[in-house]
Amino acid sequence: LRDERCLVLFILGLYLGEGSKQKDTFCFGNSDPSLIRVWQSCLRRVFIIDEAKWAAQLSLSEGMDERYLKEFWSELTGIPLHRFHKTSWRKGKPRKIREGYRGVCLLHYYDLKIRRFLDVLWEVLIERLSVNVGP
C-alpha cells in the first residue's frame, strides 16, 4: 500500500473495528502480533509519531505468564515495560486457547489530533456514503 489515502482508510478500519476511544487517547487492540505491528507501522508512515506517546496494556486469561508476555509485546512494539498499564485479567480458564496465543495487546497512543482526525474522517465518510445510498 503506497497510497497514503489507502493507509489512512486501513488505519481507520482497524480503529473502528478493534479500537477504543478514550478521553485523552485512542487505542487499537488485537491478539495477532502481525496486526499490532502493521497498525504501528501504518501510523508511523502516515503521521508524525512521538514514540514517547505510546503505551500498552495486556488483557490476559488466568494462568498466562504476564512477565513473559509483557516482554514479548514490548519487544514487538518497541514500547518499554515501564509504559505498560496494569494488565487486565479475565477470570476463569478460557474455553479454548489456540496455539501461540499471547493474550490481547492494546496499543494506546496519546494524541488527540490524530484521534480527532480519525473521528472526523469517519463522520465525513458516513455522511457521504449515506447520501449516496438510497432508501
DRENBA-432836 format. One record per residue (C-alpha): x, y, z; residue in three letters. Coordinates in steps of 0.1 Angstrom, whole numbers, padded with zeros to 4 digits, always signed. Layout:
<sites>
XYZala;...
</sites>
This chain:
<sites>
+0000+0000+0000leu;+0019+0030-0012arg;-0010+0054-0014asp;-0013+0074+0018glu;-0051+0076+0015arg;-0053+0038+0014cys;-0032+0036+0046leu;-0054+0062+0063val;-0085+0041+0054leu;-0068+0010+0066phe;-0059+0027+0099ile;-0095+0039+0102leu;-0110+0005+0096gly;-0088-0012+0122leu;-0095+0017+0147tyr;-0133+0014+0142leu;-0133-0024+0143gly;-0109-0031+0171glu;-0102+0002+0187gly;-0115+0023+0215ser;-0118+0060+0221lys;-0110+0073+0255gln;-0108+0108+0269lys;-0072+0115+0260asp;-0061+0086+0238thr;-0071+0062+0211phe;-0064+0026+0212cys;-0061-0005+0190phe;-0062-0040+0204gly;-0057-0074+0190asn;-0041-0108+0197ser;-0024-0111+0163asp;+0011-0098+0165pro;+0011-0090+0128ser;-0019-0067+0131leu;-0003-0049+0160ile;+0029-0044+0141arg;+0010-0032+0109val;-0011-0008+0130trp;+0020+0008+0144gln;+0038+0008+0110ser;+0009+0025+0092cys;+0005+0052+0119leu;+0043+0059+0116arg;+0041+0061+0078arg;+0011+0085+0078val;+0015+0106+0108phe;+0044+0122+0127ile;+0046+0099+0157ile;+0062+0107+0190asp;+0074+0074+0203glu;+0071+0086+0239ala;+0033+0088+0235lys;+0029+0050+0231trp;+0016+0029+0259ala;+0004-0007+0261ala;-0019-0029+0282gln;-0024-0066+0281leu;-0056-0085+0285ser;-0048-0120+0297leu;-0066-0151+0310ser;-0058-0166+0343glu;-0027-0188+0342gly;-0009-0169+0315met;+0027-0158+0322asp;+0023-0120+0325glu;+0061-0112+0327arg;+0069-0133+0296tyr;+0040-0118+0276leu;+0049-0082+0286lys;+0084-0088+0274glu;+0071-0104+0241phe;+0048-0075+0234trp;+0074-0049+0245ser;+0099-0063+0221glu;+0074-0065+0192leu;+0061-0029+0197thr;+0092-0011+0210gly;+0072+0001+0240ile;+0093-0001+0272pro;+0079-0022+0300leu;+0075+0009+0322his;+0049+0022+0298arg;+0027-0008+0301phe;-0005-0002+0320his;-0019-0026+0346lys;-0028-0059+0330thr;-0065-0067+0327ser;-0073-0103+0338trp;-0102-0124+0325arg;-0114-0147+0352lys;-0116-0184+0347gly;-0099-0206+0323lys;-0106-0199+0286pro;-0127-0225+0268arg;-0102-0229+0241lys;-0068-0213+0236ile;-0053-0215+0202arg;-0016-0224+0198glu;+0007-0194+0201gly;-0020-0172+0217tyr;-0003-0144+0237arg;-0033-0126+0250gly;-0046-0093+0236val;-0023-0063+0234cys;-0039-0029+0235leu;-0018-0001+0220leu;-0026+0033+0233his;-0014+0064+0216tyr;-0018+0097+0234tyr;-0025+0123+0206asp;-0059+0140+0204leu;-0051+0155+0170lys;-0048+0121+0153ile;-0078+0107+0172arg;-0099+0137+0162arg;-0088+0134+0126phe;-0099+0097+0125leu;-0132+0106+0142asp;-0140+0134+0118val;-0129+0113+0088leu;-0154+0086+0100trp;-0182+0111+0103glu;-0175+0125+0068val;-0174+0091+0053leu;-0207+0081+0069ile;-0223+0113+0058glu;-0211+0109+0022arg;-0219+0072+0020leu;-0254+0076+0034ser;-0262+0104+0009val;-0251+0081-0020asn;-0270+0051-0007val;-0308+0053-0014gly;-0335+0040+0008pro;
</sites>
